[in-house]
Amino acid sequence: MSGNPAICLALALALAGFQGAAASAEASHCGLSAQEVYERAAPSVVEVFSLTIDRFRVAGRVLPSFGSGFYLQDGRVATNYHVVADAQNVIIYDEEGAWDAMVVGSDPLLDIALLERAFAPDERQGLEIVGADMLSVGQQAFTIGFPLGLGKSISEGIVAGTGRVIPRTTWDWLSPMIQTDAAVNPGNSGGPLLDDCGRVLGMVSRSIHGETADNVGFAIPGEVLAPVLGELAENGAVARAWHGL
C-alpha cells in the first residue's frame, strides 16, 4: 500500500475492524439443524398447566389453562403471565415428572411470569437468554413448546421482523416484539424462540390467526425479558414510574 501514511493507516484500521465484526457475526451463529437445536434445548422446555377457580360461577367454575415455559440458569421457570393469571394451582411437567409450582412474580403489562418448582430440579441446564446483538432479520429461528397440548414440538422459520408494537395496552411500546413465521399456536405461549445455537432470542407470547393471517407469531425480545425476570426474582414485581392527578 502506498500513498499518504495517515490514509493508509486509517484504511488498515477500518479493514481490521470490518474483519473483526465479520468474525464476531460468524461466531454468533452455530448453524445447528432443527434436530440439533431440539436435542440441545428441548430438555429445558416444560409444559405449564394452571387451574383458576371462579367462586361466583356455576358453569365454567373451574378454568384450566395450559402453555409452555423454560428453565432459566438459576433453576426457575419463565413463562407468560396469561398462562398462570389468577391461578390457584400451577403444575410444571418436565422430563422428570409433574411438579407443583408457585408464582414467584409476574408482570401483567409485559405478559411475563416467573415460576419456581416445589422441589429444585436436578442440576438442570437452563437456557441462555441473548439480546439484540444476536438478533437479525432473516436469521433462522425455532420454537419449542406444546401446541394445542399435543406434546413437545419444534417448529422452524426465520426472524421475520423486529420492533413490532402490538397494541394491547398503553405499555406495549416498552416491549416491541420479534415477529417470526415459525409456527406459533395456542399452547406455545411462554415457550422459547431460539436461534441456531439453542439460545433464547425471546419468549413466544402470541400469534395472529384467521382468514387474513398465517404464520404470524410474536415473541418478547431477550433484552426486555432478561431484566424483567431478574426484577421478578428479586422483588416479585416490576416497579415503574407513573404520574397522575
C-alpha positions as MATLAB code, in Angstrom:
seq = 'MSGNPAICLALALALAGFQGAAASAEASHCGLSAQEVYERAAPSVVEVFSLTIDRFRVAGRVLPSFGSGFYLQDGRVATNYHVVADAQNVIIYDEEGAWDAMVVGSDPLLDIALLERAFAPDERQGLEIVGADMLSVGQQAFTIGFPLGLGKSISEGIVAGTGRVIPRTTWDWLSPMIQTDAAVNPGNSGGPLLDDCGRVLGMVSRSIHGETADNVGFAIPGEVLAPVLGELAENGAVARAWHGL';
ca = [
       0.000    0.000    0.000;
       1.431    3.379   -0.982;
       0.408    6.988   -0.599;
      -0.382    9.146    2.414;
       0.676    7.211    5.562;
      -2.253    8.565    7.595;
      -4.786    7.454    4.981;
      -3.124    4.038    4.724;
      -3.281    3.615    8.498;
      -6.961    4.611    8.590;
      -7.802    2.153    5.815;
      -5.904   -0.629    7.577;
      -7.708    0.025   10.851;
     -11.079    0.138    9.089;
     -10.332   -3.156    7.326;
      -9.272   -4.769   10.599;
     -12.444   -3.545   12.280;
     -14.598   -4.894    9.454;
     -12.879   -8.277    9.589;
     -13.313   -8.371   13.384;
     -17.018   -7.551   13.089;
     -17.464  -10.222   10.412;
     -15.714  -12.800   12.596;
     -17.878  -11.799   15.558;
     -21.058  -12.116   13.480;
     -19.988  -15.562   12.277;
     -19.171  -16.634   15.838;
     -22.649  -15.627   16.980;
     -24.243  -18.341   14.810;
     -23.756  -22.077   15.240;
     -25.580  -23.439   12.200;
     -27.289  -26.211   14.157;
     -30.076  -28.118   12.442;
     -33.590  -28.286   13.863;
     -32.798  -31.751   15.210;
     -29.638  -30.487   16.960;
     -31.425  -27.442   18.406;
     -34.158  -29.721   19.736;
     -31.665  -32.114   21.321;
     -29.857  -29.223   22.972;
     -32.795  -27.114   24.181;
     -35.851  -29.375   24.497;
     -34.896  -30.880   27.899;
     -35.167  -27.375   29.386;
     -38.638  -26.681   27.910;
     -41.624  -27.561   30.099;
     -45.401  -27.662   29.898;
     -47.217  -25.358   32.307;
     -50.753  -26.222   33.454;
     -52.846  -23.993   35.718;
     -56.309  -24.081   37.278;
     -58.339  -20.995   38.074;
     -61.489  -21.301   40.196;
     -64.199  -18.656   39.801;
     -66.264  -18.853   43.012;
     -69.028  -16.740   41.514;
     -69.863  -19.076   38.640;
     -71.642  -22.420   38.409;
     -70.978  -23.317   34.773;
     -67.334  -22.908   33.903;
     -66.393  -22.604   37.557;
     -63.018  -24.339   37.043;
     -60.996  -22.853   34.205;
     -57.931  -24.795   33.021;
     -55.124  -23.159   31.099;
     -52.009  -24.629   29.541;
     -48.910  -23.283   27.891;
     -45.166  -23.660   27.773;
     -42.177  -22.424   29.730;
     -38.442  -22.950   30.002;
     -35.856  -23.385   32.717;
     -33.527  -20.498   33.414;
     -29.968  -20.977   34.566;
     -30.998  -20.469   38.222;
     -33.479  -23.387   38.057;
     -36.616  -21.226   37.896;
     -39.067  -21.302   35.003;
     -40.068  -18.425   32.735;
     -43.495  -18.324   31.099;
     -46.230  -15.909   30.040;
     -48.354  -14.206   32.660;
     -51.560  -15.101   30.827;
     -50.745  -18.817   31.238;
     -50.876  -18.557   35.058;
     -53.017  -15.446   35.625;
     -55.118  -15.719   38.836;
     -54.295  -19.441   39.087;
     -54.971  -21.335   42.312;
     -52.821  -24.284   41.188;
     -49.840  -24.410   38.857;
     -48.164  -27.625   37.710;
     -44.968  -27.971   35.693;
     -44.435  -31.058   33.545;
     -40.848  -31.809   32.599;
     -38.858  -34.905   31.714;
     -38.621  -35.855   35.399;
     -42.383  -35.771   36.010;
     -45.085  -33.408   37.285;
     -44.294  -30.772   39.910;
     -46.305  -28.295   41.918;
     -45.050  -24.787   41.308;
     -45.526  -21.330   42.769;
     -45.582  -17.987   41.016;
     -42.514  -16.091   42.250;
     -43.576  -12.907   40.494;
     -45.429  -11.624   37.464;
     -45.640   -8.626   35.181;
     -49.128   -8.461   33.630;
     -48.230   -5.450   31.468;
     -45.487   -7.242   29.549;
     -47.056  -10.713   29.972;
     -44.140  -12.292   31.844;
     -44.196  -14.602   34.870;
     -41.528  -16.395   36.890;
     -42.242  -19.803   38.464;
     -40.423  -21.996   40.936;
     -40.766  -25.749   41.344;
     -41.716  -27.168   44.719;
     -38.513  -29.230   44.537;
     -35.402  -27.904   42.835;
     -34.515  -29.582   39.530;
     -31.566  -31.985   39.485;
     -28.704  -29.953   38.012;
     -30.796  -28.970   35.015;
     -29.043  -26.767   32.490;
     -31.177  -23.680   31.910;
     -31.348  -21.825   28.623;
     -29.276  -18.727   27.932;
     -31.130  -15.523   27.026;
     -29.404  -13.283   24.471;
     -30.042   -9.701   23.447;
     -30.485   -7.672   20.292;
     -26.821   -8.014   19.318;
     -27.555  -11.671   18.475;
     -30.732  -10.853   16.533;
     -31.058  -10.066   12.842;
     -33.932  -10.171   10.381;
     -33.781  -13.264    8.204;
     -31.850  -15.496   10.612;
     -33.136  -18.956   11.444;
     -35.493  -19.219   14.414;
     -37.074  -22.173   16.197;
     -39.915  -22.542   18.668;
     -40.208  -25.423   21.122;
     -43.410  -25.841   23.101;
     -46.667  -27.700   23.489;
     -49.006  -26.510   20.695;
     -52.625  -27.484   21.372;
     -51.371  -29.652   24.222;
     -50.305  -32.328   21.705;
     -46.843  -32.824   23.149;
     -43.432  -31.205   22.967;
     -42.872  -29.984   19.409;
     -40.411  -27.900   17.422;
     -41.133  -25.601   14.505;
     -38.670  -23.807   12.257;
     -38.766  -20.461   10.497;
     -36.959  -17.157   10.427;
     -36.966  -13.863   12.273;
     -39.412  -12.062   10.001;
     -39.127   -8.652   11.672;
     -38.216   -6.765   14.817;
     -39.617   -3.782   16.686;
     -43.256   -4.824   16.190;
     -45.578   -2.937   18.546;
     -48.806   -4.895   19.128;
     -51.492   -2.527   20.506;
     -52.825   -4.430   23.532;
     -52.085   -1.973   26.351;
     -50.624    1.520   26.673;
     -47.361   -0.089   27.861;
     -46.719   -2.112   24.711;
     -44.274    0.464   23.381;
     -41.917   -0.751   26.145;
     -41.691   -4.168   24.513;
     -41.589   -4.050   20.719;
     -41.755   -7.695   19.710;
     -39.899  -10.084   17.446;
     -42.008  -11.353   14.554;
     -41.451  -14.894   13.297;
     -43.000  -17.188   10.710;
     -42.154  -20.279   12.784;
     -45.474  -21.893   13.681;
     -46.974  -20.473   16.900;
     -50.249  -21.906   18.185;
     -52.232  -21.965   21.454;
     -50.060  -23.883   23.899;
     -46.794  -22.376   22.611;
     -47.275  -19.341   24.860;
     -44.356  -18.948   27.246;
     -42.003  -21.163   25.278;
     -38.685  -20.016   23.850;
     -37.908  -18.587   20.437;
     -34.430  -19.982   19.795;
     -31.534  -19.212   17.495;
     -29.409  -21.820   15.720;
     -27.252  -22.197   18.846;
     -30.230  -23.104   21.040;
     -30.152  -19.730   22.821;
     -33.291  -17.778   23.698;
     -33.950  -14.850   21.376;
     -37.284  -14.213   23.063;
     -40.361  -15.676   24.744;
     -43.241  -16.698   22.482;
     -46.238  -14.634   23.529;
     -48.926  -14.524   20.885;
     -49.866  -15.082   17.269;
     -52.387  -13.819   14.757;
     -54.672  -16.409   13.177;
     -57.710  -16.266   10.961;
     -58.647  -15.802    7.355;
     -56.429  -12.736    6.997;
     -53.228  -14.038    8.645;
     -50.974  -17.075    8.557;
     -47.701  -17.848   10.339;
     -47.522  -14.501   12.131;
     -46.127  -15.099   15.607;
     -44.595  -12.751   18.142;
     -42.046  -13.101   20.929;
     -40.935  -10.818   23.752;
     -37.282   -9.987   22.946;
     -34.480  -11.158   25.202;
     -33.281   -7.670   26.113;
     -36.741   -6.946   27.549;
     -37.256  -10.396   29.053;
     -33.988  -10.792   30.990;
     -34.154   -7.648   33.177;
     -37.846   -8.214   33.970;
     -37.152  -11.792   35.074;
     -34.288  -10.522   37.217;
     -36.539   -7.987   38.924;
     -39.272  -10.575   39.452;
     -36.725  -12.921   41.065;
     -35.584  -10.156   43.404;
     -38.817   -8.320   44.197;
     -41.726  -10.402   42.893;
     -42.994   -7.454   40.850;
     -41.785   -4.740   38.490;
     -41.679   -1.165   39.788;
     -42.424    1.523   37.212;
     -42.633    5.256   37.453;
     -46.082    6.753   36.876;
     -47.842   10.070   37.230;
     -51.436   11.144   37.579;
     -53.851   13.516   39.228;
];
